[in-house]
Amino acid sequence: MTTTDPAAGATDGTAGLPDAPALGAMALPAGTYEGTAVVITGGGTGLGRAIATEFARLGASIVVASRRPEHLAAAEAAMAALDAPVLTVTCDIREPEQIAAAFDAAEARFGLPAVLVNNAAANFPVPAEDMSPNAWRTVVDITLNGTYFCAREFARRHLAAGTPGSIINVGASYAWTGGPGFAHSAAAKAGVKNMVETLAVEWGPYGIQVNGLVPGLFPHEDMTADIQGNLARTEDKDSCQPALRVGRPRELGWAATFLASPYARFISGHTLVVDGANWQRRSLTNPPVVTVRDQMGRGPFEP
């Protein structure tokens, strides 16, 4: 019988989940998305770009929507490296008119997109008592309202055309558990998860599937400085995961391409968590409580 030494991280005789196949491997048949346009909000950096990459490897034409020119440039460079057709459009997803214009541009270039990945979101750690009203509104507006506005625009076009489609909303596991330090984002992501379940039922009769995709810990170079700072305070990120490793961004891309593929047509209203079971972990005994302020290195609250 193996025993656990918390100070040592991994236990004797344990190896965790096997590593992912190599970068460039494909989980679906080559050409699965040939002739298909895929819109990915926030697809120029980080996990959004990882998702865009896997769709592109399978033959998709990629449409990346973002507010930031540098993110659009990064998307163009990444897709050019794969010889993938790509269109980048400037779009603030808080503005329905800009979303409509982005879909107009996508449709003019590639035809009506068959897949929408709602990846764009806003997030930063802050104790709830320190959060400004503007911070709350901004995160909820981008993460929840923006996701709905994009889904609505996509669905309305397919309803009018009488064609099927697939929507993937990128969520977060604290939609179920709550997220100390992330009250704004956790509340918004809970709404996004509920939206998956509601819209799947409403739009299923018209051939539109709606699913959620929740990433675990996937370190990447585009993480914000505050999130990188939080990770830096974790001594060994691998040993803190039940899988004894963190995720590889391509693994999230493979999950997304499967959910939107012809092989997952009967999956709708489901949120798939890709985190090596990390969000479900529990300890036999609870560690001492450390306040969010202490975890973030903040002093006592001052009004």
C-alpha positions in Angstrom: 0.0 0.0 0.0 1.3 3.4 -0.9 1.3 6.2 1.6 1.1 10.0 1.0 3.7 12.4 2.3 2.2 15.8 1.8 5.5 17.5 2.1 6.9 15.3 -0.7 4.1 16.0 -3.2 3.6 12.8 -5.3 3.3 9.5 -3.4 5.6 6.5 -3.8 4.4 4.3 -6.7 2.2 7.0 -8.2 2.7 8.5 -11.6 -0.5 10.5 -12.3 -2.3 10.6 -15.6 -0.2 9.9 -18.7 1.0 12.9 -20.6 -0.9 14.2 -23.7 0.1 13.0 -27.2 2.6 15.3 -28.9 1.7 18.7 -30.2 0.3 18.3 -33.7 -1.5 15.0 -33.0 -5.1 15.1 -34.0 -8.0 13.5 -32.1 -10.4 13.5 -35.1 -10.0 12.5 -38.7 -8.0 14.9 -40.9 -10.3 17.3 -42.7 -13.2 17.0 -40.1 -13.8 20.8 -40.4 -12.9 21.3 -44.0 -15.2 24.0 -45.5 -16.3 25.0 -42.0 -15.9 28.5 -40.5 -15.3 28.7 -36.8 -15.7 32.0 -34.8 -13.6 32.2 -31.7 -13.9 35.2 -29.4 -10.6 36.1 -27.7 -8.9 33.5 -30.0 -5.6 35.4 -30.5 -3.9 34.4 -27.2 -3.7 31.8 -24.6 -6.3 29.0 -24.5 -8.4 30.7 -27.2 -5.5 30.4 -29.6 -4.9 26.8 -28.5 -8.5 26.1 -29.4 -8.3 28.0 -32.7 -5.1 26.0 -33.5 -6.8 22.6 -33.2 -9.8 23.6 -35.3 -7.3 25.0 -38.0 -5.4 21.7 -38.0 -8.6 19.9 -38.9 -9.2 22.2 -41.9 -11.4 24.9 -40.4 -11.4 28.5 -41.6 -10.8 30.6 -38.5 -12.4 33.9 -37.5 -10.9 35.5 -34.4 -12.7 38.4 -32.7 -10.9 40.6 -30.2 -10.8 44.2 -29.0 -7.0 44.4 -29.1 -5.0 44.8 -32.3 -2.0 43.0 -30.9 -4.2 39.9 -30.2 -5.5 40.0 -33.7 -2.0 40.2 -35.1 -1.0 37.2 -32.9 -3.9 35.2 -34.2 -3.0 36.0 -37.8 0.6 34.9 -37.2 -0.4 31.7 -35.5 -2.9 30.7 -38.3 -0.5 31.7 -41.0 2.1 29.2 -39.5 -0.5 26.5 -40.1 -1.5 27.7 -43.6 -5.0 28.1 -42.3 -7.5 30.5 -43.7 -8.0 33.3 -41.1 -10.0 36.5 -40.7 -9.5 38.7 -37.7 -12.1 41.3 -36.7 -12.1 44.0 -34.1 -15.0 43.5 -31.8 -16.0 44.4 -28.3 -18.5 41.7 -27.4 -20.3 44.1 -25.0 -21.6 45.8 -28.1 -24.3 43.8 -30.1 -23.8 46.1 -33.1 -20.1 45.2 -33.3 -20.9 41.5 -32.9 -23.3 41.7 -35.9 -20.6 43.5 -37.9 -18.1 40.8 -37.1 -20.5 38.0 -38.2 -21.3 40.0 -41.4 -17.5 40.1 -42.2 -17.2 36.4 -41.4 -20.1 35.4 -43.5 -18.9 37.5 -46.4 -15.5 35.8 -46.3 -16.3 32.2 -45.5 -20.1 31.8 -45.5 -22.2 31.4 -42.4 -19.9 30.1 -39.5 -21.1 26.7 -38.3 -19.3 26.9 -34.9 -19.0 29.6 -32.3 -16.6 29.4 -29.4 -17.4 32.0 -26.7 -14.0 32.2 -25.1 -13.6 35.9 -24.4 -13.9 36.9 -20.8 -12.6 39.3 -18.2 -11.1 38.3 -14.8 -8.7 39.4 -12.1 -8.4 38.4 -8.4 -9.7 40.9 -5.9 -11.3 40.5 -2.4 -15.0 41.2 -2.7 -14.9 44.1 -0.3 -12.3 45.9 -2.4 -14.1 45.4 -5.7 -15.4 48.6 -7.3 -18.8 48.8 -8.9 -17.1 49.4 -12.2 -15.0 46.3 -11.8 -18.1 44.2 -11.1 -20.0 45.6 -14.1 -17.1 45.2 -16.5 -16.4 41.5 -15.7 -20.1 40.6 -15.8 -20.7 42.7 -18.9 -17.9 41.0 -20.9 -18.1 37.5 -19.5 -21.9 37.0 -19.2 -23.6 39.6 -21.4 -21.0 39.3 -24.1 -21.3 35.5 -24.3 -25.1 35.9 -24.6 -24.9 38.6 -27.2 -22.6 36.4 -29.4 -24.7 33.3 -28.9 -27.8 35.2 -29.8 -26.3 36.6 -33.0 -25.1 33.2 -34.1 -28.4 31.5 -33.4 -30.5 34.1 -35.0 -28.6 33.7 -38.3 -28.9 29.9 -38.2 -32.6 30.1 -37.3 -33.1 32.4 -40.3 -31.1 30.2 -42.6 -32.6 26.9 -41.3 -29.1 25.5 -40.7 -27.6 23.6 -37.8 -24.8 25.0 -35.7 -22.7 24.4 -32.6 -21.9 26.8 -29.7 -19.3 26.2 -27.1 -19.2 28.5 -24.0 -15.9 28.4 -22.1 -16.7 28.3 -18.4 -15.0 27.9 -15.1 -15.4 25.3 -12.3 -16.2 27.9 -9.7 -19.5 28.3 -11.5 -20.4 25.3 -9.2 -18.2 25.9 -6.2 -18.0 29.6 -5.9 -14.6 31.4 -6.3 -13.2 33.3 -3.3 -11.3 36.2 -4.7 -13.3 36.0 -8.0 -16.8 36.9 -6.9 -17.4 38.8 -10.2 -16.1 36.1 -12.5 -17.6 33.2 -10.5 -21.1 34.8 -10.6 -20.8 35.5 -14.4 -19.5 32.0 -15.2 -22.4 30.5 -13.2 -24.7 32.5 -15.5 -22.7 31.2 -18.5 -23.2 27.6 -17.3 -26.9 28.1 -16.9 -27.1 29.6 -20.3 -25.6 26.4 -21.8 -28.4 24.4 -20.3 -31.2 26.8 -21.2 -30.2 27.6 -24.7 -29.5 23.9 -25.5 -33.2 23.2 -24.8 -34.5 26.3 -26.7 -32.4 25.9 -29.8 -32.1 22.1 -30.0 -35.2 21.7 -32.1 -33.6 24.0 -34.7 -30.4 21.9 -34.9 -28.2 24.1 -32.7 -26.3 22.3 -30.0 -24.9 24.3 -27.0 -22.2 23.0 -24.7 -19.8 24.3 -22.1 -16.1 23.7 -21.8 -14.3 24.3 -18.5 -10.5 24.4 -18.4 -8.4 23.4 -15.4 -4.9 24.6 -14.9 -3.3 25.1 -18.3 -0.2 27.4 -17.8 0.6 29.4 -20.9 2.6 32.5 -21.7 -0.4 34.8 -22.1 -1.6 34.5 -18.5 -2.1 37.9 -16.8 0.6 39.1 -14.4 -1.8 38.7 -11.4 -2.6 35.1 -12.2 1.0 34.3 -12.9 1.8 35.8 -9.5 -0.8 33.5 -7.8 0.7 30.5 -9.6 4.2 31.6 -8.5 3.2 31.2 -4.9 2.3 27.5 -5.5 5.5 25.6 -4.9 4.8 22.6 -7.2 1.8 22.9 -9.4 2.0 19.3 -10.7 1.8 17.8 -7.2 -1.2 19.9 -6.4 -3.2 18.2 -9.1 -4.8 14.7 -8.8 -3.3 14.0 -12.2 0.1 14.9 -10.9 0.5 17.3 -13.8 -1.1 20.4 -15.3 -2.9 20.4 -18.6 -1.4 21.0 -22.0 -3.3 23.7 -23.9 -3.8 21.4 -26.9 -5.8 19.1 -24.7 -8.4 21.8 -24.3 -8.4 22.3 -28.1 -9.0 18.6 -28.7 -12.0 18.7 -26.3 -13.4 21.7 -28.1 -13.1 20.2 -31.6 -14.8 17.0 -30.4 -17.7 18.8 -28.8 -18.5 20.7 -32.0 -17.8 17.8 -34.3 -20.2 15.5 -36.1 -19.2 12.8 -33.6 -20.8 14.7 -30.7 -24.1 15.8 -32.3 -26.2 14.2 -29.5 -24.2 16.0 -26.8 -26.0 19.2 -25.9 -26.6 21.1 -22.7 -23.5 19.5 -21.2 -20.5 21.2 -19.6 -17.3 19.3 -20.0 -14.6 19.9 -17.4 -11.0 19.3 -18.6 -8.9 19.5 -15.4 -7.8 16.1 -14.4 -10.4 15.9 -11.6 -8.8 18.9 -9.8 -12.1 20.7 -9.0 -13.5 17.6 -7.3 -10.6 17.0 -5.0 -11.3 17.0 -1.2 -9.0 16.5 1.8 -9.8 14.1 4.6 -9.1 16.9 7.0 -9.4 20.5 6.1 -6.3 22.7 6.2 -6.3 25.9 8.2 -8.4 28.7 6.7 -6.3 31.5 5.1 -8.3 34.6 4.2 -8.4 35.8 0.6 -6.6 39.0 1.7 -3.8 37.0 3.2 -3.5 34.7 0.2 -3.1 37.8 -2.0 -0.7 39.5 0.3 -3.0 42.4 1.2 -3.2 44.1 4.6 -6.3 44.6 6.6 -9.3 46.1 4.9 -9.4 49.9 5.0 -12.7 51.6 4.0 
